[in-house]
């Protein structure tokens, strides 16, 4: 049974809201917009509340259940961060206010810059990029401008491992670079021979996701960075998987030149649903003047009686503005609160438990699913969602069957270098009991695949919407089931 539309629930004469008496002269609405001319449903307040509450229960959420989407860090985020972002001093200020009236906002941004620099090991950070891919674009543009300033316009090539995030080649291409893929070796690292063959005078840089989308830390990362630097290139680090490194390794110390950080994945803002996100970018000292601005700085250090006075500046060689005003401020508030609440020891605990949970679940699952890279993982792992003795069952079928067990499916068919990939990220916030229950469901599905594969190929059986043509749904969008007659 599917949920009725709000128009099917409509009953003549029902009202959900009564307007107070008007205290201004009335004026007729434009023709076609009168109440009688617009086909709106008639419902009581209770009808509306129940309808939308029931609809919300059909959506899976982190508050309602385990959400093991690999490479997405769909973790529980403390509600205190949401409360902080709604404080009037943050939610009711505007970036066009006089700078003297938003010193608290600027202090928060400045402190967040300092904290991210300390956590990551980079010299300077810009908070303006709106999301991870936006941060990648910033990094690619910085690489481009850096080489242009050094009169090395022949450097047109960006190397991207086949285990990278899918946005890496897109942002590089958008910046005018030639994208060259690099294969992985048998242990899931960047193939050093392939890298060496591309380290020439046309090399602009390397985009390295580390840990990569296989959930593996590149064992040769120092050598990889040195090879690129020796050839005159720069190394961009995709920081979307930073959860695994918090308090354990600072990417700037390893030699990365640039990196973006997904605040909406690592530092608290609920991920998914279309945003907003935030993708600050950190750089080494030699690239600090290329960052997009404005960046918060201290204009006056103050003294014992007066606090520091904060302002904004644009770096001398900046690639320019990448976002209106100063970034997604509400997301910055949540990240500030998250870091302040955890402190250094708490952040390290996040990294340790993200890795521990992933390895625990991987060990439990690999008994029933083929693990192509059988070594210690970081925050996530990838298994094959098929078996040679059950060729009719695919990763999609396993994911659909997981819905019947009450779990959101993991990421399907990514990374592309793993056949029938299922990418699982348990995150640091899930309990052992939840991980055990998920592993038990995966084990039961593996047994069902051999005993009754149709249970999987026809799944889900309990969801309000069953198996759909997802390709058609993506290509033939129906965003509204009802159109007003006036349109």
C-alpha positions as CSV (number, residue, x, y, z in Angstrom):
1,X,0.0,0.0,0.0
2,X,1.4,3.4,-1.0
3,X,0.8,6.6,0.9
4,X,-2.1,8.6,-0.5
5,X,-1.4,12.0,-2.0
6,X,-2.5,15.1,-0.1
7,X,-5.1,15.6,-2.8
8,X,-6.6,12.2,-2.3
9,X,-7.0,13.0,1.4
10,X,-8.8,16.3,0.6
11,X,-12.4,16.8,1.9
12,X,-14.6,19.8,1.0
13,X,-14.9,22.3,3.9
14,X,-11.9,21.2,6.0
15,X,-9.6,24.0,7.1
16,X,-6.1,23.7,8.6
17,X,-5.5,27.4,9.4
18,X,-7.6,30.5,10.1
19,X,-6.0,33.8,9.3
20,X,-6.3,36.6,11.8
21,X,-8.3,39.7,10.9
22,X,-6.4,41.9,8.5
23,X,-5.1,45.2,9.8
24,X,-4.5,46.6,6.3
25,X,-7.0,47.4,3.5
26,X,-7.8,44.4,1.4
27,X,-6.8,44.1,-2.2
28,X,-8.1,41.6,-4.8
29,X,-5.7,38.9,-6.0
30,X,-4.6,38.8,-9.6
31,X,-7.1,36.9,-11.8
32,X,-6.4,33.2,-11.7
33,X,-5.0,33.2,-8.1
34,X,-8.3,33.4,-6.2
35,X,-9.0,30.6,-3.8
36,X,-11.8,29.2,-6.0
37,X,-9.6,29.3,-9.1
38,X,-6.6,27.4,-7.5
39,X,-7.2,23.7,-7.1
40,X,-5.7,23.3,-3.6
41,X,-6.5,20.5,-1.2
42,X,-8.8,21.1,1.8
43,X,-7.4,19.5,4.9
44,X,-7.5,19.9,8.7
45,X,-4.2,20.6,10.5
46,X,-4.3,17.0,11.9
47,X,-4.6,15.6,8.4
48,X,-1.6,17.6,7.2
49,X,0.6,16.7,10.3
50,X,-0.2,13.0,10.0
51,X,0.3,12.9,6.3
52,X,3.8,14.5,6.4
53,X,4.8,12.6,9.5
54,X,3.9,9.3,7.9
55,X,5.8,10.3,4.8
56,X,8.9,11.1,6.8
57,X,8.8,7.6,8.4
58,X,9.3,6.2,4.9
59,X,12.7,7.9,4.6
60,X,15.7,6.1,6.1
61,X,17.8,8.3,8.3
62,X,20.8,8.1,10.6
63,X,18.5,8.9,13.5
64,X,16.4,5.8,12.6
65,X,19.0,3.2,11.6
66,X,22.4,2.1,10.4
67,X,23.5,3.9,7.2
68,X,26.7,2.2,5.9
69,X,27.2,4.1,2.7
70,X,30.9,3.8,1.8
71,X,32.9,6.9,1.2
72,X,30.1,9.1,2.6
73,X,30.6,9.0,6.4
74,X,26.9,8.9,7.1
75,X,27.4,9.0,10.9
76,X,25.3,10.2,13.8
77,X,25.9,13.9,14.5
78,X,25.3,15.3,18.0
79,X,22.3,17.5,18.2
80,X,24.2,20.1,20.2
81,X,25.9,21.2,17.0
82,X,22.5,21.9,15.5
83,X,21.5,23.9,18.6
84,X,24.7,26.0,18.3
85,X,24.1,26.8,14.7
86,X,20.7,28.2,15.5
87,X,21.8,30.5,18.3
88,X,20.5,34.0,17.4
89,X,24.0,35.5,17.3
90,X,24.9,33.1,14.5
91,X,21.6,32.5,12.7
92,X,20.3,36.1,12.6
93,X,23.4,37.9,11.5
94,X,24.2,38.8,7.9
95,X,27.5,39.1,6.0
96,X,26.8,42.6,4.9
97,X,26.6,43.9,8.5
98,X,29.4,46.2,9.7
99,X,32.4,44.3,10.7
100,X,32.3,45.7,14.2
101,X,28.9,43.9,14.7
102,X,30.0,40.4,13.7
103,X,33.3,40.0,15.7
104,X,32.0,36.9,17.3
105,X,31.3,35.3,13.9
106,X,34.7,36.2,12.7
107,X,36.4,34.9,15.8
108,X,34.7,31.5,15.3
109,X,35.9,31.4,11.6
110,X,39.4,32.4,12.6
111,X,39.6,29.8,15.3
112,X,38.2,27.1,13.0
113,X,40.9,28.0,10.5
114,X,43.5,27.6,13.2
115,X,42.1,24.3,14.3
116,X,41.9,22.8,10.8
117,X,45.5,23.9,10.2
118,X,46.6,22.2,13.4
119,X,44.6,19.0,12.7
120,X,45.9,18.8,9.1
121,X,49.4,20.2,9.3
122,X,48.9,22.8,6.6
123,X,50.1,26.4,6.7
124,X,47.0,28.3,5.8
125,X,43.3,27.4,5.3
126,X,40.4,29.1,3.4
127,X,36.9,28.3,4.6
128,X,35.0,29.6,1.5
129,X,34.6,26.5,-0.7
130,X,31.0,25.2,-0.5
131,X,31.6,21.4,-0.7
132,X,34.2,18.8,-1.3
133,X,34.1,18.9,-5.1
134,X,34.2,22.7,-4.9
135,X,37.4,22.4,-2.8
136,X,38.8,20.1,-5.4
137,X,38.1,22.7,-8.1
138,X,39.9,25.3,-5.9
139,X,42.9,22.9,-5.6
140,X,43.1,22.4,-9.4
141,X,42.9,26.1,-10.0
142,X,45.7,26.8,-7.5
143,X,47.9,24.2,-9.2
144,X,47.2,25.8,-12.6
145,X,47.9,29.4,-11.4
146,X,51.1,28.3,-9.6
147,X,52.6,26.7,-12.7
148,X,51.5,29.7,-14.8
149,X,53.3,32.1,-12.4
150,X,56.4,30.0,-12.8
151,X,56.2,30.1,-16.6
152,X,55.6,26.4,-16.8
153,X,52.5,26.4,-19.0
154,X,53.6,23.1,-20.5
155,X,52.5,21.4,-17.3
156,X,49.0,20.3,-18.5
157,X,48.7,16.8,-17.0
158,X,46.9,15.7,-13.8
159,X,47.4,12.1,-12.7
160,X,44.4,10.5,-11.0
161,X,44.5,6.9,-9.5
162,X,41.7,4.6,-10.5
163,X,40.9,4.3,-6.7
164,X,40.1,8.1,-6.5
165,X,36.8,9.8,-5.9
166,X,34.8,10.3,-9.1
167,X,34.9,14.1,-8.7
168,X,38.7,14.2,-9.0
169,X,38.8,13.8,-12.8
170,X,35.8,16.1,-13.3
171,X,37.3,19.0,-11.4
172,X,40.7,18.6,-13.1
173,X,39.1,18.5,-16.5
174,X,37.0,21.6,-15.7
175,X,40.2,23.4,-14.8
176,X,41.6,22.7,-18.3
177,X,44.0,19.9,-17.4
178,X,44.5,16.6,-19.3
179,X,43.4,13.8,-17.0
180,X,45.7,10.7,-17.0
181,X,44.4,7.7,-15.0
182,X,46.9,5.6,-12.9
183,X,46.2,1.9,-12.2
184,X,46.4,0.3,-8.7
185,X,48.8,-2.5,-7.9
186,X,47.9,-5.8,-6.4
187,X,47.7,-4.4,-2.9
188,X,45.5,-1.4,-3.8
189,X,48.3,1.2,-3.8
190,X,49.2,3.6,-6.7
191,X,51.2,1.6,-9.2
192,X,54.7,3.1,-8.9
193,X,55.9,2.1,-12.4
194,X,52.9,3.7,-14.0
195,X,53.5,6.8,-11.9
196,X,57.2,7.0,-12.8
197,X,56.4,6.8,-16.5
198,X,54.2,9.9,-16.2
199,X,56.6,12.0,-14.2
200,X,57.9,14.3,-16.9
201,X,58.0,18.0,-17.7
202,X,54.2,18.0,-18.6
203,X,53.2,16.9,-15.1
204,X,51.2,19.5,-13.3
205,X,50.2,17.4,-10.3
206,X,48.6,14.3,-8.8
207,X,45.2,14.1,-7.1
208,X,45.5,11.4,-4.4
209,X,42.6,10.1,-2.3
210,X,44.3,8.6,0.8
211,X,42.8,6.5,2.3
212,X,41.4,5.7,-1.1
213,X,38.0,4.4,-2.1
214,X,39.1,0.9,-1.4
215,X,39.4,2.0,2.2
216,X,43.2,1.4,2.0
217,X,46.0,3.7,3.1
218,X,48.6,3.9,0.3
219,X,51.7,2.1,1.7
220,X,54.0,4.1,-0.6
221,X,52.5,7.6,0.0
222,X,55.8,9.2,0.9
223,X,57.5,7.8,-2.2
224,X,54.6,8.8,-4.4
225,X,54.7,12.4,-3.2
226,X,58.5,12.5,-3.6
227,X,58.3,11.3,-7.2
228,X,55.8,13.9,-8.1
229,X,57.7,16.7,-6.4
230,X,61.0,15.6,-8.1
231,X,59.2,15.9,-11.4
232,X,58.1,19.5,-10.6
233,X,54.5,18.7,-9.9
234,X,52.2,19.3,-6.9
235,X,50.2,16.8,-4.9
236,X,46.6,17.4,-4.1
237,X,45.0,15.3,-1.3
238,X,41.3,14.5,-1.4
239,X,40.5,14.8,2.3
240,X,37.0,13.4,2.1
241,X,38.2,10.3,4.1
242,X,39.8,12.3,6.9
243,X,37.8,10.4,9.6
244,X,40.4,7.6,9.5
245,X,43.4,9.9,10.1
246,X,42.1,12.3,12.8
247,X,44.7,12.8,15.6
248,X,46.9,10.1,14.0
249,X,48.4,11.5,10.8
250,X,48.6,15.1,9.5
251,X,48.6,15.1,5.7
252,X,50.6,18.3,5.6
253,X,53.5,16.6,7.5
254,X,53.6,13.8,4.9
255,X,54.2,16.3,2.0
256,X,50.8,17.0,0.5
257,X,50.7,20.5,-1.0
258,X,46.9,21.0,-1.0
259,X,43.9,19.3,0.6
260,X,40.2,19.9,1.0
261,X,38.2,18.8,4.1
262,X,34.6,17.8,4.0
263,X,33.2,19.5,7.1
264,X,29.8,17.9,6.4
265,X,31.4,14.4,6.6
266,X,34.2,14.6,9.1
267,X,33.1,17.4,11.4
268,X,29.4,17.0,12.0
269,X,26.9,18.5,9.6
270,X,24.4,15.8,8.6
271,X,25.4,14.5,5.2
272,X,23.1,13.8,2.3
273,X,19.8,15.3,1.2
274,X,21.3,17.9,-1.0
275,X,23.4,20.0,1.3
276,X,24.6,22.4,2.5
277,X,28.2,21.2,2.7
278,X,31.5,22.9,3.3
279,X,34.9,22.1,1.8
280,X,37.7,24.3,3.2
281,X,41.1,24.0,1.6
282,X,44.5,23.9,3.3
283,X,47.8,24.6,1.5
284,X,51.5,24.6,2.2
285,X,53.3,27.8,2.8
286,X,54.4,28.3,-0.8
287,X,50.8,28.2,-2.0
288,X,49.2,30.4,0.8
289,X,48.9,33.5,-1.4
290,X,46.9,31.6,-4.0
291,X,44.0,30.7,-1.7
292,X,40.5,32.0,-2.5
293,X,39.2,34.7,-0.1
294,X,38.2,36.5,1.9
295,X,40.1,34.9,4.7
296,X,39.7,35.9,8.3
297,X,42.7,37.5,10.0
298,X,43.5,39.5,13.2
299,X,43.7,43.2,12.3
300,X,44.5,44.3,15.9
301,X,46.0,41.9,18.5
302,X,44.3,43.9,21.3
303,X,45.7,44.1,24.9
304,X,44.7,43.2,28.4
305,X,41.6,45.4,28.2
306,X,40.6,44.9,24.6
307,X,40.1,41.6,22.8
308,X,41.6,41.1,19.3
309,X,39.8,42.7,16.4
310,X,39.1,40.5,13.4
311,X,38.8,41.4,9.7
312,X,39.1,39.9,6.3
313,X,41.7,39.9,3.6
314,X,42.3,38.6,0.1
315,X,45.6,36.9,-0.5
316,X,48.0,38.7,-2.9
317,X,47.9,36.0,-5.7
318,X,44.5,34.7,-4.9
319,X,42.6,32.7,-7.6
320,X,39.7,35.0,-6.6
321,X,36.3,34.5,-4.9
322,X,34.8,31.0,-5.2
323,X,31.7,31.7,-3.2
324,X,29.4,34.6,-2.3
325,X,30.4,36.1,1.0
326,X,32.4,33.8,3.2
327,X,31.2,30.2,2.8
328,X,28.4,28.2,4.4
329,X,28.5,29.8,7.8
330,X,26.0,27.5,9.5
331,X,28.1,24.5,8.6
332,X,31.2,26.2,10.0
333,X,29.4,26.8,13.4
334,X,28.6,23.0,13.6
335,X,32.2,22.1,12.8
336,X,33.5,24.5,15.4
337,X,31.2,23.1,18.0
338,X,32.1,19.5,17.1
339,X,35.9,20.1,17.4
340,X,35.5,22.1,20.6
341,X,33.4,19.4,22.2
342,X,35.8,16.6,21.3
343,X,39.2,18.2,21.8
344,X,42.5,16.6,20.6
345,X,41.9,13.3,22.5
346,X,38.3,13.0,21.3
347,X,39.3,13.6,17.7
348,X,41.9,10.9,17.9
349,X,39.3,8.6,19.4
350,X,37.1,9.3,16.3
351,X,39.9,8.2,14.0
352,X,40.8,5.1,16.0
353,X,37.1,3.9,16.3
354,X,36.4,4.6,12.6
355,X,39.3,2.2,11.7
356,X,38.4,-0.3,14.4
357,X,34.8,-0.5,13.4
358,X,35.6,-1.0,9.8
359,X,38.2,-3.7,10.4
360,X,35.8,-5.5,12.8
361,X,33.0,-5.6,10.3
362,X,35.3,-6.5,7.5
363,X,36.6,-9.5,9.3
364,X,33.0,-10.7,10.0
365,X,31.8,-10.2,6.5
366,X,34.8,-11.5,4.5
367,X,33.9,-15.1,5.6
368,X,30.9,-14.9,3.2
369,X,31.9,-12.3,0.6
370,X,35.1,-12.1,-1.5
371,X,37.5,-9.4,-0.3
372,X,39.7,-8.4,-3.2
373,X,42.3,-6.6,-1.1
374,X,42.7,-8.6,2.0
375,X,44.7,-6.3,4.3
376,X,44.0,-3.9,7.1
377,X,41.6,-1.2,6.0
378,X,41.0,2.3,7.3
379,X,37.5,3.7,7.6
380,X,35.8,1.5,5.0
381,X,36.2,-1.7,3.0
382,X,35.0,-3.1,-0.3
383,X,33.8,-6.6,-1.0
384,X,32.3,-8.3,-4.2
385,X,28.5,-8.6,-4.1
386,X,28.3,-11.7,-6.1
387,X,29.5,-15.4,-6.1
388,X,30.7,-17.6,-9.0
389,X,28.4,-20.4,-7.9
390,X,25.4,-18.0,-7.9
391,X,25.8,-16.0,-11.1
392,X,22.2,-14.7,-11.1
393,X,22.7,-12.6,-7.9
394,X,24.4,-9.2,-8.1
395,X,25.4,-6.5,-5.7
396,X,22.2,-4.6,-6.4
397,X,20.1,-7.7,-5.3
398,X,22.1,-7.9,-2.0
399,X,21.5,-4.2,-1.3
400,X,17.8,-4.5,-2.1
401,X,17.5,-7.5,0.3
402,X,19.2,-5.6,3.1
403,X,16.2,-3.2,3.1
404,X,14.0,-6.2,4.2
405,X,16.4,-6.7,7.1
406,X,16.0,-3.0,8.1
407,X,19.4,-1.7,6.9
408,X,20.2,1.0,4.4
409,X,22.3,-0.6,1.6
410,X,26.0,0.2,1.3
411,X,27.4,2.0,-1.8
412,X,26.9,-0.1,-4.9
413,X,29.3,-0.5,-7.9
414,X,32.0,1.9,-6.7
415,X,34.9,1.9,-7.0
416,X,34.7,0.6,-10.5
417,X,37.9,-1.4,-10.2
418,X,36.1,-4.0,-8.0
419,X,33.7,-6.3,-9.7
420,X,30.1,-5.9,-8.3
421,X,31.4,-3.7,-5.6
422,X,29.8,-3.2,-2.2
423,X,31.6,-0.4,-0.3
424,X,30.8,-0.4,3.4
425,X,31.7,2.4,5.9
426,X,30.4,1.7,9.5
427,X,31.7,5.0,10.9
428,X,32.9,5.6,14.4
429,X,29.5,6.2,15.9
430,X,28.0,2.7,15.6
431,X,28.0,0.2,18.4
432,X,29.3,-3.4,18.3
433,X,25.6,-4.6,18.6
434,X,24.7,-2.7,15.4
435,X,27.7,-4.0,13.5
436,X,27.0,-7.6,14.7
437,X,23.4,-7.3,13.5
438,X,24.5,-6.0,10.1
439,X,27.0,-8.8,9.7
440,X,24.4,-11.4,10.6
441,X,22.1,-10.0,7.9
442,X,24.9,-10.1,5.4
443,X,25.6,-13.7,6.3
444,X,21.9,-14.7,6.1
445,X,21.7,-13.0,2.6
446,X,24.7,-15.0,1.5
447,X,23.0,-18.2,2.5
448,X,19.7,-17.1,0.9
449,X,21.5,-16.5,-2.4
450,X,22.4,-20.2,-2.6
451,X,19.2,-21.6,-1.2
452,X,16.6,-19.3,-2.7
453,X,18.1,-16.6,-5.0
454,X,14.7,-15.3,-6.0
455,X,14.4,-13.8,-2.5
456,X,17.2,-11.5,-3.5
457,X,16.4,-10.8,-7.2
458,X,12.8,-9.9,-6.3
459,X,13.7,-7.9,-3.1
460,X,12.8,-5.7,-1.4
461,X,9.6,-7.4,-0.2
462,X,8.6,-5.1,2.7
463,X,9.4,-1.6,1.4
464,X,6.5,0.7,0.3
465,X,8.2,1.0,-3.1
466,X,9.6,-2.3,-4.6
467,X,12.1,-2.8,-7.4
468,X,12.0,0.1,-9.7
469,X,13.6,0.9,-13.1
470,X,16.3,3.2,-11.7
471,X,17.8,4.1,-15.1
472,X,14.5,5.3,-16.4
473,X,13.8,7.1,-13.1
474,X,17.1,9.0,-13.5
475,X,16.5,9.9,-17.2
476,X,12.8,10.5,-17.1
477,X,12.3,12.7,-14.0
478,X,8.8,13.3,-12.6
479,X,9.3,15.9,-10.0
480,X,5.7,16.9,-9.5
481,X,2.6,14.7,-9.8
482,X,0.3,17.7,-9.9
483,X,0.3,21.0,-11.8
484,X,-2.0,23.9,-11.0
485,X,-4.5,24.7,-13.7
486,X,-3.3,28.2,-14.0
487,X,0.0,26.9,-15.3
